[in-house]
Amino acid sequence: MSSRKEPLAPRLTNAGLLLEKWLENSPLCSKNDFFTLTNNFEKIFGERLSKYMKIVDLNDSVLTVKALNFVWKNELEYQKKAIIDRCNEALGAPRVKALRFI
């Protein structure tokens, strides 16, 4: 007879970890992140920059931002990485992967 090395009972997982994993892929997480970014918008981007842009949507890790005009849209294109970094820092996780300007 061979000895069993695996336990008969399945391994238990922390409920908090399961909930966290589920929320990562949930639409609720995206809505919560959108709410966090819009409520802390001026604090994240500063008074100067927040006058020229507005967060419109966050869907599938793509943040949609409306620029005041095409000149600011062009300027914001150059600051894409910094904007993504600021958003992810405010959210505490790399949830924003791309930016789309309208």
N, CA, C and O atoms as a MOPAC input file, in Angstrom:
PM7 MOZYME 1SCF
protein

 N      0.82500 1    -1.16300 1     0.00000 1
 C      0.00000 1     0.00000 1     0.00000 1
 C      0.88000 1     1.24100 1     0.00000 1
 O      1.86100 1     1.30400 1     0.74100 1
 N      0.54500 1     2.21900 1    -0.81300 1
 C      1.34200 1     3.45200 1    -0.85600 1
 C      0.80800 1     4.45500 1     0.16400 1
 O     -0.39400 1     4.55000 1     0.41100 1
 N      1.72800 1     5.18100 1     0.73100 1
 C      1.29300 1     6.16500 1     1.71800 1
 C      0.87400 1     7.46000 1     1.01000 1
 O      1.49200 1     7.86300 1     0.02500 1
 N     -0.14200 1     8.08000 1     1.50400 1
 C     -0.64000 1     9.33600 1     0.93900 1
 C      0.14300 1    10.48800 1     1.50500 1
 O      0.32200 1    10.59900 1     2.71700 1
 N      0.60700 1    11.34200 1     0.62700 1
 C      1.33600 1    12.52600 1     1.07200 1
 C      0.44500 1    13.74900 1     1.10900 1
 O      0.76200 1    14.73000 1     1.78000 1
 N     -0.67400 1    13.69900 1     0.39100 1
 C     -1.59800 1    14.83000 1     0.35800 1
 C     -2.66500 1    14.62300 1     1.41900 1
 O     -3.11800 1    13.50100 1     1.64100 1
 N     -3.07000 1    15.71800 1     2.08000 1
 C     -4.14200 1    15.57900 1     3.06600 1
 C     -5.47400 1    15.29400 1     2.36500 1
 O     -5.68900 1    15.70200 1     1.22300 1
 N     -6.35300 1    14.59500 1     3.06200 1
 C     -7.65500 1    14.26600 1     2.49700 1
 C     -8.55500 1    15.49000 1     2.39000 1
 O     -9.30700 1    15.62000 1     1.42400 1
 N     -8.49200 1    16.36400 1     3.34200 1
 C     -9.33800 1    17.56200 1     3.33000 1
 C     -8.71200 1    18.63400 1     2.42200 1
 O     -7.49000 1    18.78300 1     2.38600 1
 N     -9.54700 1    19.37000 1     1.69800 1
 C     -8.99300 1    20.44500 1     0.85700 1
 C     -8.38800 1    21.54100 1     1.73000 1
 O     -8.79100 1    21.74600 1     2.87500 1
 N     -7.41500 1    22.23300 1     1.15600 1
 C     -6.77200 1    23.31500 1     1.91200 1
 C     -7.74500 1    24.47200 1     2.07300 1
 O     -8.43200 1    24.86400 1     1.13000 1
 N     -7.78800 1    24.99200 1     3.24900 1
 C     -8.64900 1    26.13600 1     3.51800 1
 C     -7.91300 1    27.41200 1     3.14000 1
 O     -6.70700 1    27.53800 1     3.35000 1
 N     -8.65100 1    28.34100 1     2.58700 1
 C     -8.09100 1    29.62100 1     2.18600 1
 C     -8.74800 1    30.71800 1     3.00800 1
 O     -9.93600 1    30.65100 1     3.32600 1
 N     -7.97600 1    31.70300 1     3.33900 1
 C     -8.47900 1    32.84200 1     4.08900 1
 C     -9.59800 1    33.51100 1     3.29200 1
 O     -9.41800 1    33.81500 1     2.11200 1
 N    -10.74600 1    33.74200 1     3.92100 1
 C    -11.89200 1    34.35600 1     3.24500 1
 C    -11.55400 1    35.75900 1     2.74500 1
 O    -12.05400 1    36.17900 1     1.70100 1
 N    -10.72900 1    36.47300 1     3.46200 1
 C    -10.32900 1    37.81600 1     3.03800 1
 C     -9.55700 1    37.77900 1     1.72800 1
 O     -9.73000 1    38.65400 1     0.87900 1
 N     -8.70100 1    36.76800 1     1.55900 1
 C     -7.94900 1    36.63100 1     0.30900 1
 C     -8.87000 1    36.30200 1    -0.85700 1
 O     -8.69800 1    36.82100 1    -1.95900 1
 N     -9.83700 1    35.44700 1    -0.61200 1
 C    -10.79900 1    35.11800 1    -1.66000 1
 C    -11.60600 1    36.33700 1    -2.07300 1
 O    -11.81300 1    36.58100 1    -3.26100 1
 N    -12.05800 1    37.09400 1    -1.09600 1
 C    -12.82700 1    38.30000 1    -1.37200 1
 C    -11.98700 1    39.31900 1    -2.13600 1
 O    -12.47600 1    39.94800 1    -3.07400 1
 N    -10.73600 1    39.48200 1    -1.74200 1
 C     -9.83300 1    40.41400 1    -2.41500 1
 C     -9.62900 1    40.01000 1    -3.87800 1
 O     -9.66600 1    40.86100 1    -4.76700 1
 N     -9.41400 1    38.72000 1    -4.12900 1
 C     -9.23800 1    38.22600 1    -5.49700 1
 C    -10.49800 1    38.45200 1    -6.32600 1
 O    -10.42100 1    38.85000 1    -7.48900 1
 N    -11.65200 1    38.19800 1    -5.72600 1
 C    -12.90500 1    38.39300 1    -6.43500 1
 C    -13.12800 1    39.86700 1    -6.75600 1
 O    -13.57100 1    40.19900 1    -7.85600 1
 N    -12.82800 1    40.75200 1    -5.81300 1
 C    -13.02400 1    42.18000 1    -6.02800 1
 C    -12.08500 1    42.75300 1    -7.08000 1
 O    -12.43800 1    43.71600 1    -7.76000 1
 N    -10.89300 1    42.17500 1    -7.22500 1
 C     -9.94100 1    42.66500 1    -8.22200 1
 C    -10.53200 1    42.61200 1    -9.62200 1
 O    -10.27200 1    43.49900 1   -10.43500 1
 N    -11.31100 1    41.60300 1    -9.91100 1
 C    -11.88700 1    41.42200 1   -11.23400 1
 C    -13.34700 1    41.85000 1   -11.30800 1
 O    -14.00000 1    41.67500 1   -12.33700 1
 N    -13.84500 1    42.39900 1   -10.23700 1
 C    -15.24400 1    42.77600 1   -10.17100 1
 C    -15.46600 1    44.19500 1   -10.69200 1
 O    -14.60400 1    45.05900 1   -10.53200 1
 N    -16.61500 1    44.43200 1   -11.31100 1
 C    -16.94700 1    45.80200 1   -11.71100 1
 C    -17.05100 1    46.74600 1   -10.51300 1
 O    -16.88000 1    47.95700 1   -10.65500 1
 N    -17.32800 1    46.19500 1    -9.34700 1
 C    -17.40300 1    47.02800 1    -8.14500 1
 C    -16.06800 1    47.68400 1    -7.83900 1
 O    -16.02200 1    48.83300 1    -7.39800 1
 N    -14.99400 1    46.96600 1    -8.07000 1
 C    -13.66400 1    47.50600 1    -7.82300 1
 C    -13.39600 1    48.68800 1    -8.73500 1
 O    -12.87400 1    49.71100 1    -8.29300 1
 N    -13.74300 1    48.55400 1    -9.98600 1
 C    -13.54700 1    49.63500 1   -10.95400 1
 C    -14.35700 1    50.86500 1   -10.55600 1
 O    -13.86300 1    51.98900 1   -10.64600 1
 N    -15.57700 1    50.66400 1   -10.12500 1
 C    -16.42700 1    51.78700 1    -9.70200 1
 C    -15.87400 1    52.44000 1    -8.43700 1
 O    -15.89700 1    53.66400 1    -8.30300 1
 N    -15.38400 1    51.63100 1    -7.52200 1
 C    -14.79300 1    52.16300 1    -6.30500 1
 C    -13.53600 1    52.97800 1    -6.63100 1
 O    -13.32000 1    54.04600 1    -6.05700 1
 N    -12.71300 1    52.47400 1    -7.55000 1
 C    -11.50700 1    53.19700 1    -7.95400 1
 C    -11.87000 1    54.50800 1    -8.64100 1
 O    -11.23100 1    55.53100 1    -8.39700 1
 N    -12.88600 1    54.48800 1    -9.49200 1
 C    -13.35300 1    55.70100 1   -10.15900 1
 C    -13.81100 1    56.72700 1    -9.12800 1
 O    -13.48400 1    57.90900 1    -9.22700 1
 N    -14.56900 1    56.26200 1    -8.14200 1
 C    -15.05600 1    57.13200 1    -7.06300 1
 C    -13.88100 1    57.73500 1    -6.29200 1
 O    -13.88400 1    58.92800 1    -5.98900 1
 N    -12.89000 1    56.92300 1    -5.97900 1
 C    -11.70700 1    57.40000 1    -5.25300 1
 C    -10.96900 1    58.46400 1    -6.04800 1
 O    -10.59300 1    59.50000 1    -5.49900 1
 N    -10.75900 1    58.21700 1    -7.34400 1
 C    -10.03400 1    59.17100 1    -8.17500 1
 C    -10.79300 1    60.48100 1    -8.34100 1
 O    -10.19300 1    61.55400 1    -8.27000 1
 N    -12.10200 1    60.41100 1    -8.56200 1
 C    -12.86200 1    61.64100 1    -8.76400 1
 C    -12.98500 1    62.44800 1    -7.47300 1
 O    -12.95400 1    63.67800 1    -7.50900 1
 N    -13.12300 1    61.77900 1    -6.34900 1
 C    -13.24500 1    62.50000 1    -5.07800 1
 C    -11.93800 1    63.13400 1    -4.61700 1
 O    -11.95100 1    64.13300 1    -3.89800 1
 N    -10.81800 1    62.56000 1    -5.02500 1
 C     -9.51600 1    63.08300 1    -4.62400 1
 C     -8.78600 1    63.72900 1    -5.79700 1
 O     -7.56500 1    63.88200 1    -5.76900 1
 N     -9.53300 1    64.10400 1    -6.81500 1
 C     -8.97200 1    64.58700 1    -8.06500 1
 C     -7.99600 1    65.74700 1    -7.88800 1
 O     -6.86700 1    65.69200 1    -8.37600 1
 N     -8.42500 1    66.78500 1    -7.19700 1
 C     -7.57300 1    67.96200 1    -7.02300 1
 C     -6.34700 1    67.65000 1    -6.17200 1
 O     -5.26800 1    68.18900 1    -6.41600 1
 N     -6.50800 1    66.79200 1    -5.18500 1
 C     -5.38200 1    66.40700 1    -4.33900 1
 C     -4.35600 1    65.58600 1    -5.13000 1
 O     -3.15100 1    65.73200 1    -4.92400 1
 N     -4.83300 1    64.72900 1    -6.02800 1
 C     -3.94900 1    63.87000 1    -6.81800 1
 C     -3.19000 1    64.67900 1    -7.86500 1
 O     -1.97800 1    64.52300 1    -8.01600 1
 N     -3.90100 1    65.54000 1    -8.58700 1
 C     -3.31500 1    66.22500 1    -9.73300 1
 C     -2.92200 1    67.67000 1    -9.47400 1
 O     -2.25300 1    68.28800 1   -10.30200 1
 N     -3.32600 1    68.20600 1    -8.34900 1
 C     -2.99900 1    69.58600 1    -8.04400 1
 C     -4.02100 1    70.53700 1    -8.64200 1
 O     -4.72300 1    70.20200 1    -9.59600 1
 N     -4.08900 1    71.70900 1    -8.07200 1
 C     -5.08700 1    72.69600 1    -8.48100 1
 C     -4.89200 1    73.13400 1    -9.92900 1
 O     -5.86200 1    73.30000 1   -10.66900 1
 N     -3.64300 1    73.31800 1   -10.32500 1
 C     -3.35100 1    73.81800 1   -11.67100 1
 C     -3.80600 1    72.84300 1   -12.75700 1
 O     -4.51400 1    73.22800 1   -13.68700 1
 N     -3.40100 1    71.59300 1   -12.63400 1
 C     -3.71000 1    70.59700 1   -13.65300 1
 C     -5.18900 1    70.20800 1   -13.65400 1
 O     -5.75400 1    69.92400 1   -14.71100 1
 N     -5.81000 1    70.19300 1   -12.49200 1
 C     -7.20500 1    69.77200 1   -12.40800 1
 C     -8.16200 1    70.76000 1   -13.07500 1
 O     -9.31700 1    70.42100 1   -13.33400 1
 N     -7.69800 1    71.97100 1   -13.35200 1
 C     -8.53400 1    72.93900 1   -14.06500 1
 C     -8.69700 1    72.57200 1   -15.53300 1
 O     -9.66000 1    72.98900 1   -16.17700 1
 N     -7.75900 1    71.79200 1   -16.06200 1
 C     -7.72100 1    71.53100 1   -17.49500 1
 C     -8.10800 1    70.11000 1   -17.88600 1
 O     -8.08200 1    69.76400 1   -19.06700 1
 N     -8.46200 1    69.29700 1   -16.92000 1
 C     -8.84600 1    67.92300 1   -17.22600 1
 C     -9.91900 1    67.43200 1   -16.26300 1
 O    -10.07700 1    67.95700 1   -15.16100 1
 N    -10.65100 1    66.41200 1   -16.70400 1
 C    -11.70800 1    65.82300 1   -15.88500 1
 C    -11.74500 1    64.32900 1   -16.15200 1
 O    -11.69400 1    63.89900 1   -17.30500 1
 N    -11.83400 1    63.54300 1   -15.10300 1
 C    -11.93900 1    62.09400 1   -15.24900 1
 C    -13.37100 1    61.76200 1   -15.66300 1
 O    -14.33500 1    62.19600 1   -15.03300 1
 N    -13.48400 1    60.98200 1   -16.73700 1
 C    -14.79700 1    60.64800 1   -17.28000 1
 C    -15.18400 1    59.20600 1   -16.94700 1
 O    -16.33300 1    58.93300 1   -16.60000 1
 N    -14.21200 1    58.27700 1   -17.05400 1
 C    -14.54500 1    56.86700 1   -16.86400 1
 C    -13.28700 1    56.07300 1   -16.52300 1
 O    -12.16800 1    56.46100 1   -16.85900 1
 N    -13.50800 1    54.96200 1   -15.85300 1
 C    -12.44800 1    53.98300 1   -15.60400 1
 C    -13.05000 1    52.62400 1   -15.89700 1
 O    -13.92100 1    52.14800 1   -15.16800 1
 N    -12.57700 1    51.99700 1   -16.97800 1
 C    -13.13500 1    50.72600 1   -17.39600 1
 C    -12.01200 1    49.83300 1   -17.91900 1
 O    -11.23600 1    50.24900 1   -18.78000 1
 N    -11.92600 1    48.62100 1   -17.40800 1
 C    -10.88900 1    47.66300 1   -17.81600 1
 C     -9.48900 1    48.25700 1   -17.70700 1
 O     -8.66600 1    48.07900 1   -18.60500 1
 N     -9.22200 1    48.95200 1   -16.62600 1
 C     -7.91700 1    49.55300 1   -16.32700 1
 C     -7.53100 1    50.67900 1   -17.28800 1
 O     -6.37000 1    51.08300 1   -17.33400 1
 N     -8.49700 1    51.18300 1   -18.05200 1
 C     -8.25700 1    52.31300 1   -18.94100 1
 C     -8.99300 1    53.52400 1   -18.37900 1
 O    -10.21800 1    53.52700 1   -18.26100 1
 N     -8.22900 1    54.54100 1   -18.03900 1
 C     -8.79700 1    55.77000 1   -17.49800 1
 C     -9.06800 1    56.72700 1   -18.65500 1
 O     -8.16500 1    57.05400 1   -19.42500 1
 N    -10.31400 1    57.17200 1   -18.77000 1
 C    -10.68700 1    58.12900 1   -19.80700 1
 C    -10.74000 1    59.50700 1   -19.17500 1
 O    -11.41700 1    59.73500 1   -18.17300 1
 N     -9.99500 1    60.42800 1   -19.80000 1
 C     -9.87500 1    61.79100 1   -19.28100 1
 C    -10.28500 1    62.77200 1   -20.37200 1
 O     -9.87000 1    62.65100 1   -21.52400 1
 N    -11.10000 1    63.73500 1   -19.99100 1
 C    -11.49800 1    64.78800 1   -20.92700 1
 C    -10.60300 1    65.99700 1   -20.68300 1
 O    -10.48100 1    66.48900 1   -19.56100 1
 N     -9.98200 1    66.46000 1   -21.75900 1
 C     -9.11300 1    67.63400 1   -21.68200 1
 C     -9.91900 1    68.87500 1   -22.06500 1
 O    -10.88700 1    68.78800 1   -22.82000 1
 N     -9.51300 1    70.02200 1   -21.54000 1
 C    -10.21100 1    71.28000 1   -21.78900 1
 C    -10.24600 1    71.61200 1   -23.28400 1
 O    -11.27700 1    72.03300 1   -23.81000 1
 N     -9.12600 1    71.42000 1   -23.95200 1
 C     -9.05200 1    71.68100 1   -25.38800 1
 C     -7.91800 1    70.84700 1   -25.98600 1
 O     -7.23000 1    70.12000 1   -25.26900 1
 N     -7.73100 1    70.95500 1   -27.29200 1
 C     -6.73100 1    70.11200 1   -27.94900 1
 C     -5.30700 1    70.44200 1   -27.50800 1
 O     -4.43600 1    69.57300 1   -27.53400 1
 N     -5.06100 1    71.69200 1   -27.10400 1
 C     -3.72400 1    72.06300 1   -26.63200 1
 C     -3.41400 1    71.30400 1   -25.34000 1
 O     -2.32700 1    70.74700 1   -25.19200 1
 N     -4.35600 1    71.28400 1   -24.42000 1
 C     -4.14900 1    70.56500 1   -23.16700 1
 C     -4.15500 1    69.06000 1   -23.38400 1
 O     -3.46100 1    68.32800 1   -22.67800 1
 N     -4.92900 1    68.59600 1   -24.35000 1
 C     -4.92000 1    67.16800 1   -24.67900 1
 C     -3.51900 1    66.75100 1   -25.10900 1
 O     -3.02500 1    65.70000 1   -24.70000 1
 N     -2.89200 1    67.56400 1   -25.92000 1
 C     -1.53500 1    67.29700 1   -26.36900 1
 C     -0.54800 1    67.33700 1   -25.19900 1
 O      0.32600 1    66.47600 1   -25.09600 1
 N     -0.68100 1    68.31900 1   -24.33100 1
 C      0.20000 1    68.44000 1   -23.15700 1
 C      0.03600 1    67.24000 1   -22.23300 1
 O      1.02100 1    66.72200 1   -21.70800 1
 N     -1.18700 1    66.80100 1   -22.03400 1
 C     -1.44800 1    65.65700 1   -21.16000 1
 C     -0.88600 1    64.35800 1   -21.74300 1
 O     -0.50300 1    63.45400 1   -21.00100 1
 N     -0.84200 1    64.27200 1   -23.05100 1
 C     -0.23200 1    63.09900 1   -23.70100 1
 C      1.22100 1    62.93200 1   -23.24900 1
 O      1.69000 1    61.81300 1   -23.03800 1
 N      1.92200 1    64.05100 1   -23.10500 1
 C      3.32300 1    64.00500 1   -22.66600 1
 C      3.44400 1    63.59300 1   -21.19500 1
 O      4.49500 1    63.11700 1   -20.76700 1
 N      2.38500 1    63.77500 1   -20.43800 1
 C      2.41100 1    63.47200 1   -19.00200 1
 C      1.69400 1    62.16900 1   -18.66600 1
 O      1.37800 1    61.92000 1   -17.50300 1
 N      1.43700 1    61.34700 1   -19.66200 1
 C      0.68800 1    60.10100 1   -19.47600 1
 C      1.22700 1    59.23300 1   -18.34100 1
 O      0.47700 1    58.83300 1   -17.45100 1
 N      2.50500 1    58.94800 1   -18.37300 1
 C      3.10100 1    58.06400 1   -17.36700 1
 C      2.96000 1    58.65700 1   -15.96500 1
 O      2.64300 1    57.94100 1   -15.01500 1
 N      3.19100 1    59.94800 1   -15.83900 1
 C      3.07000 1    60.60100 1   -14.52500 1
 C      1.62800 1    60.55600 1   -14.02800 1
 O      1.39600 1    60.36800 1   -12.83400 1
 N      0.66600 1    60.72100 1   -14.91300 1
 C     -0.74600 1    60.67500 1   -14.52600 1
 C     -1.11900 1    59.26500 1   -14.06900 1
 O     -1.78800 1    59.09600 1   -13.04900 1
 N     -0.68600 1    58.25700 1   -14.82300 1
 C     -0.96000 1    56.86700 1   -14.44000 1
 C     -0.31800 1    56.55600 1   -13.09100 1
 O     -0.93900 1    55.92700 1   -12.23500 1
 N      0.92400 1    56.99600 1   -12.90300 1
 C      1.62200 1    56.76200 1   -11.63500 1
 C      0.89800 1    57.42400 1   -10.46900 1
 O      0.75900 1    56.81700 1    -9.40700 1
 N      0.44100 1    58.64300 1   -10.64900 1
 C     -0.28600 1    59.35100 1    -9.57900 1
 C     -1.58400 1    58.63300 1    -9.23300 1
 O     -1.92700 1    58.49200 1    -8.05900 1
 N     -2.29700 1    58.18400 1   -10.24600 1
 C     -3.55800 1    57.46600 1   -10.01800 1
 C     -3.31600 1    56.17900 1    -9.23900 1
 O     -4.00500 1    55.89400 1    -8.26000 1
 N     -2.33600 1    55.41100 1    -9.68200 1
 C     -2.04200 1    54.14200 1    -9.00900 1
 C     -1.53600 1    54.35700 1    -7.59100 1
 O     -1.81800 1    53.55300 1    -6.70300 1
 N     -0.80200 1    55.41900 1    -7.37700 1
 C     -0.34600 1    55.73900 1    -6.01800 1
 C     -1.53700 1    56.07600 1    -5.12900 1
 O     -1.59300 1    55.65000 1    -3.97500 1
 N     -2.48100 1    56.83200 1    -5.65800 1
 C     -3.67700 1    57.18500 1    -4.88700 1
 C     -4.54200 1    55.96500 1    -4.60400 1
 O     -5.17300 1    55.88300 1    -3.54900 1
 N     -4.57800 1    55.02000 1    -5.53400 1
 C     -5.38700 1    53.81300 1    -5.35800 1
 C     -4.67700 1    52.74900 1    -4.53200 1
 O     -5.31000 1    51.83200 1    -4.00900 1
 N     -3.36000 1    52.87800 1    -4.41800 1
 C     -2.60500 1    51.91100 1    -3.63900 1
 C     -2.33400 1    50.60200 1    -4.36500 1
 O     -1.88100 1    49.63300 1    -3.75500 1
 N     -2.60700 1    50.57100 1    -5.65900 1
 C     -2.37400 1    49.37000 1    -6.46700 1
 C     -2.32300 1    49.78200 1    -7.93600 1
 O     -2.88400 1    50.81000 1    -8.31500 1
 N     -1.65500 1    48.98800 1    -8.75600 1
 C     -1.56900 1    49.33200 1   -10.18900 1
 C     -2.85800 1    49.00200 1   -10.94300 1
 O     -2.89900 1    48.05000 1   -11.72300 1
 N     -3.88400 1    49.77200 1   -10.71200 1
 C     -5.18800 1    49.51900 1   -11.33200 1
 C     -5.36200 1    50.24100 1   -12.66300 1
 O     -6.11900 1    49.78100 1   -13.51700 1
 N     -4.67300 1    51.36700 1   -12.85300 1
 C     -4.75000 1    52.11100 1   -14.11100 1
 C     -3.55400 1    51.69600 1   -14.96500 1
 O     -2.40100 1    51.88300 1   -14.57700 1
 N     -3.84800 1    51.13500 1   -16.12300 1
 C     -2.77900 1    50.65600 1   -17.00100 1
 C     -2.61600 1    51.53700 1   -18.23700 1
 O     -1.54300 1    51.56900 1   -18.83700 1
 N     -3.68100 1    52.25700 1   -18.62200 1
 C     -3.61500 1    53.08900 1   -19.82100 1
 C     -4.51300 1    54.31900 1   -19.66000 1
 O     -5.42100 1    54.34700 1   -18.82900 1
 N     -4.23200 1    55.31700 1   -20.46800 1
 C     -5.01300 1    56.55200 1   -20.48000 1
 C     -5.59100 1    56.76200 1   -21.86400 1
 O     -4.95600 1    56.45300 1   -22.87300 1
 N     -6.78400 1    57.28200 1   -21.89800 1
 C     -7.40800 1    57.67100 1   -23.15600 1
 C     -7.91200 1    59.09800 1   -22.98900 1
 O     -8.64200 1    59.39800 1   -22.04500 1
 N     -7.52500 1    59.96400 1   -23.89500 1
 C     -7.94700 1    61.35700 1   -23.82800 1
 C     -9.03600 1    61.63500 1   -24.84800 1
 O     -8.97600 1    61.17400 1   -25.98800 1
 N    -10.02700 1    62.39400 1   -24.41900 1
 C    -11.08200 1    62.82100 1   -25.33400 1
 C    -11.19900 1    64.32700 1   -25.28700 1
 O    -12.03200 1    64.90400 1   -25.98600 1

